[in-house]
Amino acid sequence: MAYKKIEHYDEEVTNGLMKNYRDTIRLIGENPDREGLLKTPERIAKAMQYATQGYQQDAGAILNSAKFHEDVSEMIVVKNIELYSMCEHHMLPFFGKAHIAYIPNGWITGLSKIARVVDVFSKRLQVQERLTTQILDAIKDSLDPLGVAVVIEAEHLCMMMRGVQKQNSVTTTSAFFGEFEKQTTRNEFISLIKADLIRRN
């Protein structure tokens, strides 16, 4: 039996994107009817829908789907969450890691939901600065915690491939709310995301 990959995409959106990408290929000087490019418009159309699926997702609903009452008020840190996003200025990727912490105020959420919130906002046309605050606001609004901290470190292909062409640059953004606006709490968070507490072989 031949391998067949099953995917679901909006047919109208796919067809519209395919036409645009076919025109783009032609306008940059290539032949969209060349064998190697025949299916490229369809592939890009589907890839773009996947890379921007965050527009169809609700971060608050994700957090609330696994929201539990717990009488704890210690810092919860989820670090090294991989993220892949698309710069809205040049539509080139940026990628890196998010480090997130919150201090509960009666409610916690599933740990995987924190990572899913990162996906919701990163799978949109973005700037790193806005991405950072959107993640913080979603956690703050859904869980009403005592504090939230978000730090993102990312590399931007729009800086590496074009323009200034600085291949080794890393951009760091941060946002803090509540208890994390206090220097001692913030320092504890920073020390935890820097620490390698689990030794991997």
C-alpha positions as CSV (number, residue, x, y, z in Angstrom):
1,M,0.0,0.0,0.0
2,A,1.4,3.4,-1.0
3,Y,2.0,5.9,1.8
4,K,-0.6,8.7,2.0
5,K,-0.3,11.5,4.4
6,I,-3.6,12.8,5.7
7,E,-3.8,16.5,6.5
8,H,-6.7,18.9,6.8
9,Y,-6.5,22.5,5.5
10,D,-9.0,25.1,4.5
11,E,-9.4,24.5,0.7
12,E,-10.3,28.1,-0.1
13,V,-7.3,29.4,1.9
14,T,-5.0,26.8,0.3
15,N,-6.1,27.6,-3.2
16,G,-5.7,31.4,-2.7
17,L,-2.3,31.0,-1.2
18,M,-1.2,28.6,-3.9
19,K,-2.1,31.2,-6.6
20,N,-0.2,33.9,-4.7
21,Y,2.9,31.8,-4.3
22,R,2.8,30.6,-7.9
23,D,2.8,34.3,-8.9
24,T,5.6,35.0,-6.4
25,I,7.8,32.3,-7.9
26,R,7.3,33.7,-11.4
27,L,7.9,37.3,-10.3
28,I,11.3,36.5,-8.7
29,G,12.4,35.0,-12.1
30,E,11.7,31.3,-11.7
31,N,9.5,29.0,-13.7
32,P,6.6,27.7,-11.6
33,D,6.0,25.0,-14.2
34,R,9.5,23.5,-13.7
35,E,9.3,20.0,-12.3
36,G,10.9,20.8,-9.0
37,L,8.5,23.7,-8.4
38,L,5.2,22.2,-9.6
39,K,4.1,21.3,-6.0
40,T,5.9,24.1,-4.2
41,P,3.0,26.6,-4.1
42,E,0.8,23.9,-2.5
43,R,3.5,22.9,0.0
44,I,4.1,26.6,1.0
45,A,0.4,27.2,1.3
46,K,0.0,24.3,3.8
47,A,3.2,25.2,5.6
48,M,2.0,28.8,6.1
49,Q,-1.3,27.6,7.5
50,Y,0.5,25.3,9.9
51,A,2.9,28.1,10.9
52,T,0.1,30.5,11.6
53,Q,-2.5,28.2,13.2
54,G,-2.3,30.3,16.4
55,Y,-4.9,32.6,15.0
56,Q,-7.5,29.8,15.3
57,Q,-6.5,29.0,18.9
58,D,-7.5,30.5,22.3
59,A,-4.8,30.6,24.9
60,G,-7.3,31.3,27.7
61,A,-9.4,28.3,26.8
62,I,-6.2,26.1,26.8
63,L,-5.2,27.2,30.3
64,N,-8.7,26.8,31.6
65,S,-9.1,23.3,30.2
66,A,-6.7,22.0,32.8
67,K,-7.2,24.5,35.7
68,F,-7.1,23.0,39.2
69,H,-7.6,24.5,42.6
70,E,-4.4,24.0,44.7
71,D,-3.4,25.6,48.0
72,V,0.2,26.3,46.9
73,S,2.0,29.6,46.5
74,E,5.5,28.5,45.5
75,M,7.1,29.4,42.2
76,I,6.4,27.1,39.3
77,V,9.0,27.3,36.5
78,V,8.8,25.8,33.0
79,K,12.0,26.6,31.1
80,N,13.6,25.8,27.7
81,I,10.3,25.7,25.9
82,E,11.2,25.6,22.2
83,L,9.4,28.2,20.0
84,Y,9.3,28.9,16.3
85,S,7.7,32.0,15.0
86,M,7.5,34.3,11.9
87,C,8.8,37.9,12.0
88,E,5.9,40.0,10.8
89,H,8.3,42.6,9.1
90,H,10.0,40.2,6.7
91,M,8.1,36.9,7.2
92,L,11.3,35.1,8.0
93,P,11.5,32.7,11.0
94,F,12.8,33.4,14.4
95,F,13.3,30.7,16.9
96,G,14.6,30.1,20.4
97,K,13.4,29.3,23.9
98,A,10.9,30.6,26.4
99,H,11.3,30.5,30.1
100,I,8.1,31.0,32.1
101,A,7.2,31.1,35.8
102,Y,4.2,31.9,37.9
103,I,3.3,32.0,41.5
104,P,-0.2,30.5,42.1
105,N,-2.9,32.2,43.9
106,G,-5.2,29.3,44.5
107,W,-5.1,27.9,40.9
108,I,-2.6,26.0,38.8
109,T,-2.7,24.7,35.3
110,G,-1.3,21.6,33.5
111,L,2.4,22.1,32.7
112,S,1.9,21.2,29.1
113,K,-0.7,24.0,28.8
114,I,2.1,26.6,29.5
115,A,4.0,25.2,26.5
116,R,0.8,25.3,24.4
117,V,0.3,28.9,25.2
118,V,3.7,29.6,23.8
119,D,2.7,27.8,20.6
120,V,-0.6,29.8,20.3
121,F,1.1,33.1,20.2
122,S,4.3,32.1,18.4
123,K,2.3,30.5,15.5
124,R,1.3,33.9,14.3
125,L,3.1,36.8,12.5
126,Q,5.0,38.2,15.4
127,V,7.5,40.5,17.0
128,Q,9.4,39.0,19.9
129,E,8.5,41.9,22.2
130,R,4.7,41.4,21.7
131,L,5.0,37.7,21.9
132,T,6.6,38.0,25.4
133,T,3.8,40.2,26.8
134,Q,1.0,38.1,25.2
135,I,2.2,35.0,26.9
136,L,2.4,36.8,30.3
137,D,-1.1,38.4,29.9
138,A,-2.7,35.1,29.0
139,I,-1.4,33.4,32.1
140,K,-2.2,36.5,34.3
141,D,-5.8,36.8,33.0
142,S,-6.6,33.0,33.2
143,L,-5.0,32.0,36.5
144,D,-5.0,35.3,38.5
145,P,-1.6,34.4,40.0
146,L,0.5,36.4,42.4
147,G,3.1,36.9,39.8
148,V,4.2,35.9,36.3
149,A,7.6,36.0,34.6
150,V,8.4,35.4,30.9
151,V,11.9,35.5,29.3
152,I,12.4,34.7,25.6
153,E,15.8,34.2,23.9
154,A,15.6,34.0,20.1
155,E,17.6,34.1,16.9
156,H,16.1,36.0,14.0
157,L,16.8,35.0,10.4
158,C,15.9,38.5,9.3
159,M,19.1,39.6,11.1
160,M,21.1,36.6,10.0
161,M,20.2,36.2,6.3
162,R,19.6,39.8,5.2
163,G,20.3,43.4,6.2
164,V,22.9,43.5,9.0
165,Q,23.8,39.8,8.6
166,K,24.9,39.2,12.2
167,Q,24.8,35.4,12.5
168,N,25.6,35.2,16.2
169,S,23.2,37.7,17.6
170,V,20.6,36.6,20.1
171,T,17.7,38.8,21.2
172,T,16.4,38.5,24.8
173,T,13.1,40.0,25.9
174,S,11.4,39.8,29.3
175,A,8.1,40.7,31.0
176,F,7.3,40.6,34.8
177,F,4.1,41.0,36.8
178,G,3.3,41.1,40.5
179,E,5.7,39.4,42.8
180,F,8.3,39.2,40.0
181,E,8.6,42.9,40.0
182,K,10.4,42.5,43.3
183,Q,14.1,42.1,42.7
184,T,14.6,39.1,45.1
185,T,11.8,37.1,43.4
186,R,13.1,38.0,39.9
187,N,16.7,37.0,40.9
188,E,15.4,33.6,42.1
189,F,13.7,33.1,38.7
190,I,16.8,34.1,36.7
191,S,19.0,31.8,38.8
192,L,16.6,28.9,38.2
193,I,16.5,29.3,34.4
194,K,20.2,29.5,34.3
195,A,20.8,26.4,36.5
196,D,21.2,23.0,35.0
197,L,19.5,21.1,37.8
198,I,18.9,17.9,35.8
199,R,22.1,16.3,34.5
200,R,21.7,14.7,31.1
201,N,24.1,12.1,29.7
